[in-house]
Amino acid sequence: MPDFTSINDYSADAKAMLDGPDPHGQAAMLLTESLLHGLVARKVISIPDAIEIVEIAADVKAETAADAEESAAKIQKSLAILNAVARSLASDLDR
């Protein structure tokens, strides 16, 4: 079993987990979700349309990730985030 003494010995995925969430990605997701909620609130798009946009993004992510040979863990994390956004939008249907 290898003795990992430095973060440089870890894979890129392991480094990313140790470094914590990506601040650029967090900001982008917050901005995107806020934009979708804002468009719905202003009646520019409907909630079902906003959810469809997120579902399309999830489909594209799944397709492109396979082509880019991303790890299954990375793909699942991305899809989980997109699913959380869709659930957040869907919760607005009950209001």
Backbone as CSV, one residue per row, in Angstrom:
resi,resn,N_x,N_y,N_z,CA_x,CA_y,CA_z,C_x,C_y,C_z
1,MET,0.846,-1.173,0.000,0.000,0.000,0.000,0.891,1.236,0.000
2,PRO,0.614,2.220,-0.902,1.473,3.399,-0.968,1.306,4.272,0.272
3,ASP,2.374,4.954,0.611,2.359,5.876,1.731,2.225,7.281,1.166
4,PHE,1.029,7.872,1.294,0.800,9.209,0.772,1.221,10.230,1.820
5,THR,2.252,10.950,1.522,2.754,11.942,2.466,2.493,13.362,2.003
6,SER,2.047,13.527,0.782,1.840,14.850,0.225,0.558,14.863,-0.575
7,ILE,-0.112,16.006,-0.605,-1.315,16.125,-1.424,-0.986,15.902,-2.893
8,ASN,0.269,16.120,-3.296,0.678,15.903,-4.679,0.631,14.429,-5.061
9,ASP,0.570,13.543,-4.063,0.511,12.110,-4.325,-0.910,11.635,-4.638
10,TYR,-1.905,12.475,-4.410,-3.291,12.081,-4.605,-3.758,12.376,-6.029
11,SER,-4.846,11.731,-6.408,-5.443,11.988,-7.719,-6.084,13.378,-7.720
12,ALA,-6.448,13.846,-8.896,-7.099,15.154,-9.013,-8.427,15.166,-8.262
13,ASP,-9.184,14.060,-8.314,-10.457,13.988,-7.596,-10.240,14.082,-6.101
14,ALA,-9.235,13.389,-5.589,-8.946,13.426,-4.160,-8.510,14.823,-3.742
15,LYS,-7.703,15.478,-4.558,-7.273,16.844,-4.249,-8.472,17.776,-4.183
16,ALA,-9.388,17.629,-5.129,-10.572,18.487,-5.146,-11.405,18.297,-3.887
17,MET,-11.534,17.054,-3.428,-12.293,16.802,-2.203,-11.584,17.401,-0.999
18,LEU,-10.278,17.329,-0.970,-9.535,17.880,0.151,-9.555,19.406,0.137
19,ASP,-9.559,19.995,-1.035,-9.583,21.447,-1.163,-10.952,22.030,-0.852
20,GLY,-11.985,21.217,-0.865,-13.335,21.692,-0.612,-14.028,22.091,-1.903
21,PRO,-15.246,22.593,-1.773,-16.018,22.971,-2.960,-15.327,24.072,-3.756
22,ASP,-15.524,24.031,-5.049,-14.949,25.023,-5.957,-15.715,26.335,-5.823
23,PRO,-15.062,27.426,-5.427,-15.787,28.686,-5.248,-16.383,29.223,-6.545
24,HIS,-15.722,28.988,-7.668,-16.279,29.443,-8.951,-17.554,28.679,-9.275
25,GLY,-17.520,27.374,-9.059,-18.702,26.552,-9.302,-19.844,26.911,-8.376
26,GLN,-19.527,27.157,-7.112,-20.563,27.548,-6.154,-21.218,28.864,-6.577
27,ALA,-20.401,29.832,-6.960,-20.938,31.123,-7.384,-21.781,30.967,-8.648
28,ALA,-21.311,30.165,-9.582,-22.050,29.956,-10.829,-23.401,29.288,-10.571
29,MET,-23.406,28.296,-9.693,-24.668,27.614,-9.395,-25.633,28.538,-8.655
30,LEU,-25.130,29.329,-7.719,-25.983,30.271,-6.996,-26.584,31.293,-7.953
31,LEU,-25.746,31.810,-8.843,-26.224,32.776,-9.818,-27.274,32.153,-10.741
32,THR,-27.009,30.957,-11.221,-27.932,30.279,-12.135,-29.268,29.996,-11.469
33,GLU,-29.213,29.444,-10.258,-30.469,29.128,-9.562,-31.243,30.416,-9.250
34,SER,-30.521,31.458,-8.827,-31.182,32.737,-8.542,-31.819,33.317,-9.790
35,LEU,-31.118,33.198,-10.914,-31.657,33.692,-12.180,-32.933,32.945,-12.558
36,LEU,-32.910,31.632,-12.440,-34.108,30.856,-12.771,-35.283,31.240,-11.865
37,HIS,-35.021,31.345,-10.553,-36.094,31.748,-9.636,-36.587,33.162,-9.958
38,GLY,-35.671,34.060,-10.317,-36.057,35.420,-10.675,-36.905,35.473,-11.935
39,LEU,-36.535,34.692,-12.927,-37.325,34.647,-14.166,-38.722,34.100,-13.911
40,VAL,-38.809,33.100,-13.037,-40.122,32.546,-12.682,-40.933,33.596,-11.923
41,ALA,-40.312,34.263,-10.949,-41.016,35.260,-10.145,-41.543,36.407,-11.003
42,ARG,-40.805,36.741,-12.052,-41.217,37.828,-12.946,-42.122,37.337,-14.073
43,LYS,-42.456,36.050,-14.014,-43.348,35.417,-14.999,-42.797,35.486,-16.422
44,VAL,-41.460,35.465,-16.531,-40.813,35.401,-17.843,-40.872,33.971,-18.356
45,ILE,-40.667,33.020,-17.446,-40.819,31.600,-17.764,-41.640,30.955,-16.651
46,SER,-42.216,29.826,-16.971,-42.999,29.096,-15.963,-42.079,28.178,-15.156
47,ILE,-42.578,27.724,-14.029,-41.803,26.779,-13.221,-41.515,25.504,-14.005
48,PRO,-42.523,24.922,-14.697,-42.203,23.731,-15.495,-41.131,23.984,-16.551
49,ASP,-41.140,25.179,-17.155,-40.094,25.511,-18.135,-38.721,25.586,-17.466
50,ALA,-38.668,26.171,-16.284,-37.399,26.276,-15.553,-36.882,24.889,-15.183
51,ILE,-37.785,24.033,-14.726,-37.396,22.660,-14.384,-36.902,21.929,-15.623
52,GLU,-37.565,22.140,-16.747,-37.132,21.507,-17.993,-35.724,21.958,-18.376
53,ILE,-35.421,23.234,-18.177,-34.074,23.737,-18.474,-33.038,22.994,-17.636
54,VAL,-33.336,22.803,-16.356,-32.406,22.095,-15.467,-32.279,20.631,-15.893
55,GLU,-33.397,20.010,-16.261,-33.359,18.607,-16.712,-32.529,18.465,-17.989
56,ILE,-32.648,19.414,-18.887,-31.843,19.386,-20.110,-30.362,19.513,-19.749
57,ALA,-30.053,20.408,-18.821,-28.661,20.557,-18.378,-28.134,19.248,-17.796
58,ALA,-28.972,18.555,-17.027,-28.562,17.266,-16.444,-28.314,16.237,-17.544
59,ASP,-29.185,16.218,-18.545,-29.000,15.282,-19.659,-27.697,15.575,-20.409
60,VAL,-27.448,16.849,-20.659,-26.224,17.241,-21.364,-25.003,16.866,-20.529
61,LYS,-25.076,17.113,-19.214,-23.965,16.767,-18.329,-23.674,15.280,-18.400
62,ALA,-24.699,14.460,-18.330,-24.509,13.010,-18.366,-23.883,12.575,-19.687
63,GLU,-24.339,13.151,-20.791,-23.806,12.789,-22.107,-22.358,13.251,-22.287
64,THR,-22.081,14.492,-21.922,-20.734,15.024,-22.143,-19.724,14.450,-21.157
65,ALA,-20.172,14.125,-19.963,-19.258,13.558,-18.962,-18.767,12.192,-19.406
66,ALA,-19.650,11.420,-19.994,-19.251,10.092,-20.485,-18.211,10.240,-21.592
67,ASP,-18.422,11.196,-22.475,-17.469,11.438,-23.563,-16.132,11.959,-23.041
68,ALA,-16.185,12.739,-21.962,-14.965,13.325,-21.401,-14.273,12.378,-20.427
69,GLU,-14.848,11.202,-20.236,-14.299,10.181,-19.343,-14.140,10.695,-17.911
70,GLU,-15.157,11.435,-17.432,-15.151,11.889,-16.046,-15.438,10.710,-15.133
71,SER,-14.984,10.829,-13.908,-15.238,9.761,-12.948,-16.726,9.719,-12.611
72,ALA,-17.196,8.541,-12.263,-18.605,8.370,-11.901,-18.960,9.243,-10.703
73,ALA,-18.029,9.389,-9.779,-18.288,10.208,-8.594,-18.519,11.667,-8.971
74,LYS,-17.712,12.190,-9.879,-17.878,13.580,-10.323,-19.204,13.768,-11.044
75,ILE,-19.537,12.832,-11.898,-20.796,12.916,-12.635,-21.961,12.927,-11.656
76,GLN,-21.936,12.019,-10.679,-23.030,11.931,-9.707,-23.149,13.199,-8.865
77,LYS,-22.022,13.797,-8.500,-22.064,15.051,-7.734,-22.712,16.158,-8.561
78,SER,-22.334,16.256,-9.811,-22.921,17.281,-10.681,-24.414,17.063,-10.857
79,LEU,-24.802,15.826,-11.095,-26.220,15.525,-11.279,-27.009,15.755,-9.994
80,ALA,-26.405,15.486,-8.856,-27.079,15.724,-7.572,-27.343,17.216,-7.375
81,ILE,-26.395,18.043,-7.762,-26.582,19.490,-7.647,-27.718,19.945,-8.556
82,LEU,-27.722,19.467,-9.790,-28.790,19.839,-10.720,-30.145,19.338,-10.239
83,ASN,-30.186,18.149,-9.677,-31.446,17.626,-9.129,-31.924,18.470,-7.958
84,ALA,-31.009,18.965,-7.135,-31.386,19.828,-6.013,-31.986,21.140,-6.524
85,VAL,-31.444,21.672,-7.595,-31.999,22.897,-8.186,-33.403,22.620,-8.716
86,ALA,-33.583,21.499,-9.391,-34.915,21.148,-9.907,-35.914,20.998,-8.764
87,ARG,-35.493,20.359,-7.666,-36.388,20.203,-6.497,-36.718,21.573,-5.890
88,SER,-35.736,22.455,-5.856,-35.961,23.802,-5.328,-37.006,24.534,-6.164
89,LEU,-36.896,24.404,-7.462,-37.881,25.033,-8.347,-39.257,24.365,-8.185
90,ALA,-39.268,23.052,-8.081,-40.524,22.325,-7.939,-41.240,22.708,-6.646
91,SER,-40.470,23.051,-5.628,-41.116,23.462,-4.355,-41.909,24.746,-4.538
92,ASP,-41.573,25.540,-5.528,-42.326,26.758,-5.813,-43.698,26.447,-6.404
93,LEU,-43.881,25.250,-6.948,-45.180,24.861,-7.495,-46.240,24.801,-6.403
94,ASP,-45.817,24.500,-5.180,-46.764,24.350,-4.066,-47.161,25.691,-3.460
95,ARG,-46.532,26.750,-3.873,-46.842,28.068,-3.284,-47.953,28.757,-3.991
